[in-house]
Amino acid sequence: MKIVFTGGGTGGHFYPIIAVSEAVRAIADEEKVLDLQLYYLSDEPYDTDALFEQGIEFRSISAGKQRLYFSFSNFVDMFKTGLGILEALFTLFFLYPDVVFSKGGYAAFPVVFAARILGIPVVLHDSDSVPGRVNIWAGKFAKRVALSYDEASSFFPKETTAVTGQPIREIVREKKPEGAFEYLKLDHTVPTILVLGGSLGAEAINNAILDDLSELLHKYQVVHQTGKAHYKEVSARAAADLAMHPNKGRYLAFPFLNPLAVRMASGAAWIVISRAGSTIFEIASWGIPSIIIPIPKKVSRDQESNAFSYARHGAAVVIKQDNLSKKVLLAEIERFSADPARYEKMANAAKAFASPDAAKKIAQSLIEIGFSHEK
């Protein structure tokens, strides 16, 4: 059986693919599926180590973005997309997979378009409460549509659509309290705030943390994923601001947290501060209350909707980025400390929101459709 995965551009597109591939391999081993071959078609591999670990072969396909604002790059990228469609047609024709799984995004369009022309069944998953344009288009002919948010259901045909939740990699799905404080050299007696600004970091969140950092460290310790591009700047400012601080050792900045470090950090975390991408579902699986700071609507069409959808379940509070002035974040953190009953209620709501079987459900559909197509 051959399965092609496609999507890309962000970790929110890529890592759910890895989660589904893990589940596909587990089911294939259980059901004795012979000669399972997995491929990832996109404009870049994103994480070559993750692909290698899952035995997924990467094939490069050109792809161009279509921005929602005027840009000369839109004109150039039209040709990239056209080339990508030709490359995808050629690649899929010779691979001829049994099913294509798409996470959407600009990198998925050439592959899904080619799959439709060649009559190869498509299954897609969308992680947002407001689906992306490629997925809305592909949902009209996809065999199955899986969603993380119920709010997205209205964009797709009822007969092919199901809310499965978000596929999450095994290694980050469950927090690991055992050894977490020792691994990160943290103090067991001090509440830990975990800050995740997404795989690329978030300058607005970084600045908000730094603005309140001196006061935060009197009561809390902070594990801060800054993003690789922001790490030097954040570290330099923190070092200057905390030079004489008695608790400066309570602040730990990292450019990026690998899966093991994320699992350990989640095991130590008391609350999480995050953007409103796919990380929401990891936080929910950990059962930790959170403060969600979505990317503004004028930049991202889905993050504010994601954030408020999650908050309506009672698992998080939302601070809009435009309201992120000095002391606002500190005040919200203090509210968690002041009300243990509220904290416990939010932790339970997070656990209830999580969907631990999402990857398995999607993988089972891929294998069923793949078998049907083989016949």
C-alpha positions in Angstrom: 0.0 0.0 0.0 1.2 3.5 -0.9 0.1 6.6 1.0 1.1 10.1 0.0 1.1 12.9 2.6 1.1 16.5 1.6 0.8 20.0 3.2 3.4 22.3 4.6 4.6 25.7 5.4 4.3 25.4 9.2 4.7 22.9 11.9 0.9 23.0 12.3 0.6 21.4 8.9 3.6 19.1 9.1 3.6 17.5 12.6 0.0 16.2 12.4 1.1 14.3 9.3 3.9 12.7 11.4 1.2 11.8 14.0 -1.0 10.2 11.4 2.0 8.3 9.9 2.8 6.9 13.4 -0.8 5.6 13.7 -0.7 4.2 10.1 2.4 2.2 10.9 0.9 0.9 14.1 -2.3 -0.2 12.4 -0.4 -1.7 9.4 1.7 -3.8 11.8 -1.4 -4.9 13.7 -3.4 -5.8 10.5 -0.3 -7.3 8.7 -0.5 -4.7 5.8 2.3 -5.7 3.5 4.8 -3.4 1.7 3.6 -0.1 3.3 5.2 2.8 1.5 4.9 6.4 2.8 5.7 9.6 0.9 5.7 13.2 1.7 5.3 15.7 -1.2 5.8 19.3 -0.5 8.1 22.3 -1.5 10.4 21.5 1.4 10.9 18.6 3.9 10.4 20.9 6.9 11.9 18.3 9.4 14.1 15.7 7.8 14.8 13.9 11.1 11.0 13.3 11.7 10.6 12.0 8.1 13.6 9.7 8.5 12.3 8.3 11.8 8.9 7.5 10.2 10.4 6.0 7.1 8.7 8.6 4.9 10.3 9.4 1.5 10.4 13.1 0.6 9.7 14.2 -3.0 10.0 17.9 -3.8 7.1 19.6 -5.5 7.2 23.3 -6.4 4.5 25.5 -4.8 3.6 29.1 -4.8 1.7 31.2 -2.2 -1.4 33.3 -3.1 -1.4 36.1 -0.6 -4.6 37.9 0.3 -3.0 41.3 -0.4 -1.5 42.8 -3.5 2.1 41.6 -4.1 4.2 41.1 -7.2 5.2 37.7 -5.6 1.6 36.5 -6.3 2.3 36.8 -10.0 5.6 35.0 -9.7 4.1 32.3 -7.5 1.4 31.5 -10.1 4.2 30.0 -12.2 5.6 28.1 -9.3 2.1 26.6 -8.7 1.7 25.7 -12.4 5.1 24.0 -12.3 4.2 22.2 -9.1 1.0 20.8 -10.7 3.1 19.3 -13.6 5.6 17.9 -11.1 2.9 16.4 -9.0 1.1 14.9 -12.0 4.4 13.2 -13.1 5.3 12.1 -9.5 1.8 10.7 -8.7 1.5 9.0 -12.1 4.6 6.9 -11.5 4.0 6.4 -7.8 0.2 5.9 -8.2 -0.6 5.9 -4.5 -3.7 4.3 -3.1 -4.7 7.5 -1.2 -3.5 11.0 -0.6 -3.7 12.7 2.8 -3.7 16.5 2.7 -3.2 18.9 5.6 -3.9 21.8 3.4 -1.9 25.0 2.8 -0.4 26.3 -0.4 2.1 23.4 -0.6 -0.7 20.9 -0.8 -2.6 22.4 -3.7 -0.5 21.0 -6.6 -0.6 17.5 -5.2 -4.3 17.5 -4.4 -5.1 19.0 -7.9 -3.0 16.2 -9.5 -4.6 13.5 -7.4 -8.1 14.7 -8.6 -7.0 14.5 -12.2 -5.6 11.1 -11.8 -8.6 9.7 -9.8 -6.6 9.1 -6.7 -8.8 9.4 -3.5 -8.1 12.3 -1.2 -8.6 12.5 2.6 -8.0 15.9 4.3 -7.7 17.3 7.7 -8.1 20.9 8.8 -6.8 22.1 12.2 -8.6 25.4 12.3 -12.1 26.6 13.2 -12.0 28.6 9.9 -10.6 26.2 7.3 -8.0 27.2 4.8 -8.8 27.9 1.1 -7.2 24.8 -0.3 -9.1 22.6 2.1 -12.4 24.3 1.4 -11.8 23.6 -2.3 -10.6 20.1 -1.8 -13.5 19.2 0.6 -15.9 19.3 -2.4 -14.4 16.1 -3.8 -12.5 14.5 -0.9 -13.5 11.0 0.2 -13.3 12.0 3.9 -12.9 15.3 5.7 -11.5 15.3 9.3 -11.7 18.4 11.5 -10.3 19.6 14.7 -13.1 22.1 15.4 -16.8 21.5 15.1 -17.2 25.2 13.9 -15.5 24.2 10.6 -18.2 21.7 9.7 -20.3 24.2 7.9 -17.7 24.6 5.2 -17.8 20.9 4.1 -20.4 18.3 2.9 -22.1 16.6 5.9 -21.9 13.1 4.5 -18.1 13.0 4.2 -17.2 15.1 7.3 -16.4 14.2 10.9 -14.9 16.0 13.8 -11.9 13.9 14.9 -9.9 16.3 16.9 -6.2 17.0 16.2 -3.6 14.3 15.5 -0.8 14.7 18.0 2.6 12.9 18.0 3.0 10.3 20.6 6.1 11.9 22.1 4.4 15.2 23.0 0.8 13.9 23.6 1.4 13.1 27.3 3.3 15.3 29.7 6.1 13.8 31.7 6.2 15.0 35.3 8.8 12.4 36.3 12.2 13.9 36.0 10.9 17.1 34.4 12.3 19.5 37.0 15.6 17.7 37.1 15.9 17.7 33.3 15.3 21.5 33.1 17.1 22.2 36.4 13.9 23.8 37.8 12.8 24.3 41.4 10.0 21.9 42.5 8.6 24.5 44.9 8.1 27.3 42.4 5.2 27.4 39.8 6.5 27.1 36.2 5.2 29.1 33.3 5.8 27.6 29.9 5.8 30.1 27.0 5.4 28.7 23.5 5.3 31.2 20.7 5.0 28.7 17.9 7.8 27.0 16.0 9.1 30.4 14.7 8.5 32.2 18.0 6.3 35.3 18.5 7.9 38.7 19.0 4.8 40.2 20.7 4.7 37.4 23.3 8.5 37.6 23.8 8.2 41.4 24.5 5.3 40.9 26.9 7.2 38.3 28.9 10.3 40.5 29.0 8.2 43.5 30.1 6.9 41.6 33.1 9.9 39.3 33.7 11.5 41.0 36.7 8.2 40.9 38.6 7.3 37.4 37.4 10.5 35.9 38.8 9.6 36.8 42.4 6.9 34.2 42.4 7.4 32.0 39.3 9.9 30.4 37.1 9.7 30.8 33.3 10.6 28.3 30.5 10.5 30.4 27.3 10.7 29.1 23.7 11.7 32.3 21.9 12.0 31.1 18.3 15.3 30.7 16.7 15.2 34.1 15.0 14.5 36.0 18.3 16.7 34.0 20.7 19.8 36.2 20.7 17.8 39.4 21.1 15.6 38.0 23.9 18.6 36.5 25.7 20.6 39.7 25.6 17.7 41.8 26.9 16.9 39.3 29.6 20.5 39.2 30.7 20.6 43.0 30.9 17.3 43.4 32.8 18.0 40.6 35.3 21.7 41.3 35.9 21.1 42.2 39.6 17.9 40.1 40.1 18.1 37.7 43.0 16.1 35.0 41.0 17.6 35.4 37.6 18.2 31.7 37.5 14.5 31.1 37.3 14.4 32.3 33.7 15.3 29.7 31.0 15.2 30.8 27.4 15.5 28.3 24.5 15.4 29.1 20.7 13.4 25.9 20.2 12.2 23.0 22.3 12.6 19.6 20.7 9.9 17.0 21.4 11.6 15.5 24.5 12.1 19.0 25.9 8.5 19.9 25.2 7.3 16.8 27.0 9.6 17.6 30.0 8.5 21.3 30.1 4.9 20.3 30.0 5.5 18.0 32.9 6.8 20.9 34.9 4.3 23.5 33.7 1.7 25.1 35.9 0.2 27.2 33.1 1.1 27.6 29.4 1.2 30.9 27.4 0.8 30.2 23.7 -0.3 31.2 20.2 -3.6 29.7 18.9 -2.3 27.3 16.3 -2.1 23.5 16.6 -0.3 23.8 20.0 -3.7 24.4 21.6 -4.4 20.7 21.2 -1.1 19.6 22.8 -1.9 21.9 25.7 -5.3 20.3 26.0 -3.8 16.8 26.0 -1.6 17.9 28.9 -4.6 19.1 30.9 -3.0 22.4 31.7 -4.8 25.8 31.8 -3.5 28.4 29.4 -3.4 32.0 28.3 -3.8 32.1 24.5 -2.6 35.1 22.6 -3.7 34.7 19.0 -2.1 36.3 15.9 -4.2 39.3 15.0 -7.1 38.7 12.5 -5.5 41.0 9.9 -2.5 38.7 9.7 -4.1 35.3 10.4 -7.7 34.6 9.4 -8.1 31.7 11.9 -6.1 32.2 15.1 -8.6 34.5 16.9 -11.4 32.1 16.0 -9.4 29.1 17.3 -8.6 30.9 20.5 -12.1 31.9 21.4 -13.5 28.5 20.4 -11.0 26.9 22.9 -11.8 29.5 25.6 -15.5 28.8 25.2 -14.8 25.2 26.4 -13.5 26.8 29.6 -9.9 25.7 29.2 -8.2 29.0 28.6 -8.4 32.8 28.7 -7.7 34.9 25.6 -5.7 38.1 25.4 -5.8 39.8 22.1 -2.3 40.9 20.9 -3.5 44.6 20.6 -4.4 44.5 24.4 -1.0 43.1 25.4 0.3 46.2 27.2 2.6 46.0 30.2 1.3 44.3 33.3 -1.8 42.8 31.4 -0.2 39.4 31.2 1.1 39.6 34.7 -2.4 40.4 36.0 -3.9 37.4 34.2 -1.3 35.1 35.6 -2.0 36.4 39.1 -5.7 35.5 38.7 -4.7 31.9 38.3 -2.8 32.0 41.6 -5.6 33.7 43.4 -8.3 31.1 42.5 -7.3 27.4 42.8 -10.9 26.2 42.1 -10.9 28.1 38.8 -7.6 26.6 37.9 -8.8 23.1 38.6 -12.0 23.7 36.6 -9.9 24.9 33.6 -7.5 21.9 33.8 -10.5 19.5 33.7 -12.0 21.4 30.7 -8.6 21.1 28.9 -8.6 17.4 29.4 -12.2 17.1 28.2 -11.3 19.1 25.0 -8.5 16.7 24.0 -9.0 14.0 21.4 -6.3 11.3 22.0 -7.6 9.0 19.3 -7.6 11.5 16.4 -4.5 10.2 14.6 -5.8 6.6 14.9 -9.2 7.5 13.5 -7.7 9.2 10.5 -5.1 6.5 9.9 -7.9 3.8 9.9 -9.7 5.8 7.2 -6.6 6.1 5.1 -6.0 2.3 5.3 -9.7 1.5 4.5 -9.8 3.8 1.5 -6.4 2.6 0.4 -7.6 -1.0 0.4 -10.7 0.0 -1.4 -8.7 1.8 -4.1 -6.3 -1.2 -4.5 -9.3 -3.4 -5.3 
